[in-house]
Amino acid sequence: MGPKVMLLLRRVVLCAFLYLFFVSFGLACGPGRGYGKRRHRTKLTPLAYKQFIPNVAEKTLGASGKFEGKITRKSKRFKELTPNYNPDIIFKDEENTSADRLMTQRCKEKLNSLAISVMNQWPGVLLRVTEGWDEDGHHFEESLHYEGRAVDVTTSDRDKSKYGMLSRLAVEAGFDWVYYQSKAHVHCSVKAENSTAAKSGGCFPGTSLVTLKNGSVKFIKDLALGDKVQAADEEGNVVYSDFIMFIDQDTLTCRLFYVIETTEPKRKIRLTAAHLIFVVTSTDNLGLSITYASKVKPGHKVFVFCETMGKLRTATVDRVYTETHHTSFAPLTVHGTIMVDQVLTSCYAVIESHKWAHWAFAPVRLRYRFLSFFFLGGGLNITHQEEGVHWYSKMLFHVGTWLLDRDSFHPLESLNWS
């Protein structure tokens, strides 16, 4: 990583720490549940014709990311597409093959959210999809329609005066790039499921289990501030680390999870594509290396907790497949690691470096240590956390995206994160 990038990141982290430190008191001492007044909903402004948000090219990291390759019905990646049978969405399906209903899980989530917004904005009006996954080559080369990551939408009444506001609603629904492309439709796209920028975090299902210091087990969704959960230190020793916060928590959205199963001993862990997990990929490397869940293959070795030995050991991955779950949680511990369903993982995601991610969250750990030393258990309410991605995680993601999208810095593939 270049010195300019490091200097800027250090300044950002320092400012974030100061904000975390001083804002704790104001937020915790506010009215209601301890986190200030409810924010008023801002007035939505329609997009102008030919405007796109964010204001970068569609296939840059700051938007939907690069083209991953065309998906056909015969390709292995076809399993990445899922049909959308939402009755509140009208699919044009002019090919009469239901291809427009096929899309990635992320695209499906955002489209369903947009459908709700449309009904709330215009009672009696539904969302209409004119183009979804393209298997016939009707779009330009490297179009995200070929991956099921893009949709062209209108309203069911085809009222063109609504399309500016429809574009804004799509932005609010969470599409990674929205373009008021033509008078006939709005173009929306999302990041790839297995992209390192697929989400601003990585998660586990809420029903995944962690082990506490007293020997009991607990659902991840039920973790409380200060719980000591099973983790590992830098040398690979089993430790019990304080739970600090959720980097992300979502009780409503359905997400795609990679399921990694091992043999001898048998373990099964579920985590999102961009979440980091410790692996051994060769017999001559017995140290902890890191990779994305989506990159784990049968034959790789992961680290699991062996109850009889009371320490970590390796287990061979037998198979990897995907499932969908409706809740997702990303816990953060002081050590930055956590044992989920007795499999060792990092608490971090998106950037393929546990070391740099752990360094970036240093202000959060310092704040926790300060508050826990002086106030935890003493009446100060610091346990409540709003649902969704934590603001600090969002800040780090957007800063990293901005740095990587600048022409003066190297692209993601050339950065040395390790």
PyMOL commands that set and color helices and strands:
alter all, ss='L'
color gray80, all
select helices_A, chain A and resi 3-28+76-80+99-101+105-121+144-147+160-173+220-222+293-295+354-360+362-374+391-405+412-414
alter helices_A, ss='H'
color red, helices_A
select strands_A, chain A and resi 52-53+81-83+89-91+102-104+127-131+150-155+177-182+185-189+209-211+217-219+228-232+238-250+255-263+267-271+275-280+289-292+301-306+311-325+328-333+337-340+343-349+388-389
alter strands_A, ss='S'
color yellow, strands_A
deselect
rebuild
show_as cartoon
